[in-house]
Amino acid sequence: MPLGLILGIGRTFRRKRTSSLDILSPKRAPRGFYKGKNCQPTGFHTRKGGYVVLQEKLPNYVVPDLTGFKLKPYVSQCPLEANTAEASQTAK
């Protein structure tokens, strides 16, 4: 009986592990709080309910010209043959 009492007391004082999602959620925050998805807004809302997209806030991807590039975009997960001796000599 005393062992069960000690284990019960230990369970009451055990802290629950908190994750990063439990820190602040819209249900536990003030009214009107919007947590979002950890990304930057691309524009703003107007008074009439519209949304204006700003070009300077859109992501701009710079892709180089790959014509004549000898590598292919797909890398196989199971190569047919791997010559490790040749690769180790060129790395030195």
FIZA-8442 format. One line per field, with one value per residue (C-alpha): residue number from 0; z, x, y. Coordinates in Angstrom, 1 decimal, padded with zeros to 4 digits, always signed. Each point is the difference from the previous one (the first is absolute). Layout:
seq (NUM_...);
Z (Z_...);
X (X_...);
Y (Y_...);
// end
This chain:
seq (0_1_2_3_4_5_6_7_8_9_10_11_12_13_14_15_16_17_18_19_20_21_22_23_24_25_26_27_28_29_30_31_32_33_34_35_36_37_38_39_40_41_42_43_44_45_46_47_48_49_50_51_52_53_54_55_56_57_58_59_60_61_62_63_64_65_66_67_68_69_70_71_72_73_74_75_76_77_78_79_80_81_82_83_84_85_86_87_88_89_90_91);
Z (+000.0_+000.8_-003.3_-002.0_+002.0_-000.9_-003.7_+000.0_+001.4_-002.6_-002.8_+001.2_+000.1_-003.4_-002.6_-003.3_-002.9_-002.0_-003.7_-002.0_-001.3_+003.5_+000.8_-001.6_-002.0_-001.2_+002.6_+002.9_-001.4_+000.1_-002.3_-003.6_+000.3_-003.2_+000.3_-003.7_-001.6_+000.6_-003.4_-001.0_-001.4_-003.7_+000.2_+002.1_+000.4_-001.1_+001.8_-002.4_+000.5_-002.9_+000.1_-001.8_-001.0_+000.1_-002.5_+002.2_+002.7_-002.4_+000.0_-002.9_-001.1_-002.0_-002.1_-002.1_-003.6_+000.0_-003.8_-000.6_+003.6_+000.2_+003.3_-000.1_+002.4_+001.3_+002.3_+000.3_+003.5_-001.2_-002.4_-002.4_+000.9_+002.4_-000.5_+003.4_-000.8_-002.8_+002.1_+002.9_-002.2_-001.5_+003.4_+001.2);
X (+000.0_+002.7_+001.7_-003.2_-000.4_+003.5_-000.5_-003.2_+001.6_+002.8_-002.5_-001.7_+003.3_+001.2_+000.1_-001.6_+002.5_-001.0_+000.5_+000.5_-003.5_-001.5_+001.7_-002.6_-002.9_-003.0_-002.2_+002.2_+000.9_-001.9_-003.0_+001.0_+003.4_+001.1_+003.1_+000.6_+002.2_+003.4_+000.2_+000.1_-003.1_+000.1_-002.3_-002.6_-003.8_-002.1_-002.9_-002.5_+001.2_+002.4_+003.6_+002.8_+003.1_+003.3_+002.6_+002.9_-001.3_-000.3_+002.9_+002.4_+001.8_+003.2_+000.6_+003.2_+000.1_+000.7_+000.4_+003.0_+000.2_+001.1_-001.8_-003.6_-002.6_-001.0_+002.2_-000.8_-000.2_+001.5_+002.9_+001.0_+003.7_+002.0_+003.7_+001.3_+003.7_-000.1_-002.0_+002.4_+003.0_-001.5_-001.0_+003.6);
Y (+000.0_+002.6_-000.8_+000.8_+003.2_+001.1_-000.8_+001.9_+003.1_-000.3_+000.0_+003.1_+002.0_-001.3_+002.8_-000.4_+000.5_+003.1_+000.2_+003.1_-000.2_+000.2_+003.3_+002.3_-001.0_+002.1_-001.8_+001.1_+003.4_+003.3_+000.5_+000.7_-001.7_-001.9_-002.1_-000.7_-002.6_+001.6_+001.8_+003.6_+001.7_+000.8_+003.0_+001.7_+000.0_+003.0_+001.5_-001.4_-003.6_-000.3_-001.0_+001.9_-002.1_+002.0_-001.2_+000.9_-002.4_-003.0_-002.5_+000.5_-003.2_+000.5_-003.1_-000.2_-001.1_-003.7_-000.6_-002.3_-001.0_-003.7_-000.9_-001.1_+001.4_-003.5_-001.9_-003.7_-001.5_-003.3_+000.6_-002.8_+000.0_+002.1_+000.2_+001.3_-000.5_+002.5_+002.5_-000.2_+000.7_+003.1_+001.3_+000.0);
// end
